Amino acid sequence: MTQPMEAWTLAELLDRTASAEPTPSAGSVAAVSASLAMGLVAMGFEIAAKRLRQGKPLPAEATPEELAALTRQARDLAGALLRHAEDDQAAVRRYLRARRVADPEAARQALVHATEVPLAAVRAMRDGLALVQTALTVAPQPVRADVAAGAALLRGALAAILGGVAANLALLPADETRAALAQEARALEDAE
């Protein structure tokens, strides 16, 4: 069994990404990037909570309980995105194995799965972008740039994953499954 991505050092992630192996692929790397982006969003909530504990004003009203809940949401999304990165690697490997055994139906099913997995990551990224707006209202001015950077990283990761989804869709036969996946991808791309 291979070591989970979250146990890799940054140097290992870079080395494995830059290797001749097909994984980690763009979807996995984008999900890791989105996870780090959610860390920046969580930081905005954490610093706001710290200022509140120090008796300093915030740009918008928030209670310690609200900030704790928002921090938990951001951290939970960061963890979920790491799991999506792992799931994406597994889905790509499954698809590549299915292609090698010359079973067109197994390859089609694996490709559908390799398209559904990144769409789940995009849904989590959309949830993260919704949290960004709240973080920007409560975060002190000096940390807003970090939160905004988190939003930019989320948008970039989202675009990267949707690009991979589009490539997968092009490989699927024109049927109801492909149409439904394409419709979901368009809806996620348009939502903001």
C-alpha positions in Angstrom: 0.0 0.0 0.0 1.3 3.4 -0.9 1.7 6.2 1.7 -1.2 8.7 1.7 -0.5 12.1 0.2 -1.0 13.9 3.4 2.0 12.0 4.9 4.3 13.3 2.0 6.6 16.1 2.6 6.3 19.1 0.2 9.5 17.9 -1.5 8.1 14.4 -2.0 4.9 15.9 -3.4 7.0 18.0 -5.9 9.2 15.0 -6.8 6.2 12.7 -7.4 4.3 15.3 -9.3 7.3 16.0 -11.6 8.0 12.3 -12.2 7.1 10.2 -15.2 4.3 8.5 -13.2 0.7 9.5 -14.0 -0.2 10.3 -10.4 -0.4 12.6 -8.7 -2.3 14.1 -11.6 -3.5 17.7 -12.0 -6.7 16.9 -10.1 -4.8 15.7 -7.0 -2.4 18.6 -7.1 -5.2 21.1 -7.5 -7.1 19.5 -4.6 -4.0 19.8 -2.4 -3.6 23.4 -3.5 -7.3 24.1 -2.6 -6.7 22.5 0.8 -3.9 24.9 1.5 -6.1 27.7 0.2 -8.7 26.8 2.9 -5.9 27.0 5.4 -5.5 30.6 4.5 -9.2 31.1 5.0 -9.1 29.4 8.4 -6.2 31.7 9.3 -8.4 34.7 8.6 -11.0 33.4 11.1 -8.3 32.4 13.6 -6.7 35.8 13.6 -10.1 37.5 13.9 -10.8 35.3 17.0 -7.4 36.1 18.5 -8.1 39.9 18.1 -11.5 39.4 19.7 -9.9 37.6 22.7 -7.4 40.5 23.0 -10.4 42.9 23.1 -9.5 44.5 19.8 -12.3 45.4 17.4 -13.1 43.5 14.2 -14.2 45.1 10.9 -17.6 43.3 11.3 -19.4 41.9 14.3 -18.8 38.3 15.2 -18.9 36.2 18.4 -16.2 33.9 19.5 -18.6 31.0 19.0 -19.3 32.1 15.4 -15.6 32.4 14.6 -14.9 29.0 16.2 -17.6 27.4 14.0 -16.3 29.2 10.9 -12.8 28.1 11.6 -14.0 24.5 12.0 -15.8 24.7 8.7 -12.7 26.0 6.9 -10.5 23.3 8.5 -13.0 20.6 7.7 -13.1 21.7 4.1 -9.3 21.7 4.0 -9.3 18.1 5.3 -12.0 17.1 2.8 -10.0 18.5 0.0 -7.0 16.4 1.0 -9.2 13.3 0.9 -10.4 14.4 -2.5 -6.8 14.5 -3.7 -6.3 11.0 -2.5 -9.6 9.9 -4.1 -8.5 11.5 -7.4 -5.3 9.5 -7.4 -7.1 6.3 -6.8 -9.7 7.1 -9.5 -6.9 7.8 -12.1 -5.1 4.6 -11.2 -8.4 2.6 -11.5 -9.0 4.1 -14.9 -5.5 3.4 -16.1 -5.8 -0.3 -14.9 -9.2 -0.7 -16.6 -7.8 0.6 -19.9 -5.0 -1.9 -19.9 -7.2 -4.9 -19.5 -9.1 -4.2 -22.7 -12.5 -4.2 -21.1 -14.3 -1.2 -22.7 -17.2 -1.2 -20.2 -14.9 -1.4 -17.2 -12.8 1.5 -18.7 -16.0 3.5 -19.3 -17.2 3.0 -15.7 -13.7 3.9 -14.3 -13.7 7.0 -16.5 -17.1 8.0 -15.2 -15.8 7.5 -11.7 -12.7 9.5 -12.5 -15.0 12.3 -13.6 -17.3 12.2 -10.6 -14.5 12.3 -8.0 -13.1 15.7 -9.2 -16.7 17.1 -9.4 -17.0 16.3 -5.7 -13.8 18.3 -5.0 -15.2 21.2 -7.0 -18.4 21.2 -4.8 -16.2 21.4 -1.8 -14.2 24.3 -3.4 -17.5 26.1 -4.0 -18.3 25.8 -0.3 -14.9 27.2 0.5 -15.5 30.2 -1.8 -18.7 30.9 0.1 -16.7 31.0 3.4 -14.2 33.4 1.9 -16.8 36.1 1.7 -17.4 35.8 5.4 -13.7 35.7 6.2 -13.1 38.9 4.2 -15.7 40.7 6.3 -14.4 39.7 9.8 -10.6 39.3 9.1 -8.5 42.3 10.1 -7.1 44.3 7.3 -3.5 42.9 7.4 -4.8 39.3 6.9 -7.4 40.0 4.2 -4.7 39.7 1.5 -4.1 36.1 2.7 -7.8 35.3 2.6 -8.0 36.8 -0.9 -5.0 34.7 -1.9 -6.9 31.7 -0.6 -9.8 32.6 -2.8 -7.5 33.0 -5.9 -6.0 29.6 -5.2 -9.4 28.1 -4.8 -10.5 29.6 -8.2 -7.4 28.4 -9.9 -7.7 24.9 -8.5 -11.4 24.8 -9.5 -10.5 25.8 -13.0 -7.7 23.2 -13.2 -10.1 20.5 -12.0 -12.9 21.5 -14.4 -10.3 21.4 -17.2 -9.6 17.8 -16.3 -13.3 17.0 -16.1 -13.7 18.4 -19.6 -10.9 16.2 -20.9 -12.5 13.1 -19.3 -15.9 14.1 -20.7 -14.4 14.2 -24.2 -13.3 10.6 -23.8 -16.8 9.3 -22.8 -19.4 8.1 -25.3 -22.2 10.5 -26.0 -24.8 9.1 -23.6 -27.1 10.2 -20.7 -24.2 9.7 -18.2 -21.9 12.0 -20.1 -24.7 14.6 -20.6 -25.5 14.6 -16.8 -21.8 14.9 -15.9 -21.4 17.7 -18.4 -24.4 19.5 -17.1 -23.1 19.3 -13.5 -19.7 20.6 -14.6 -21.3 23.6 -16.3 -23.5 24.3 -13.3 -20.4 24.2 -11.0 -18.4 26.4 -13.3 -21.2 29.0 -13.6 -21.9 29.1 -9.8 -20.1 31.9 -8.0 
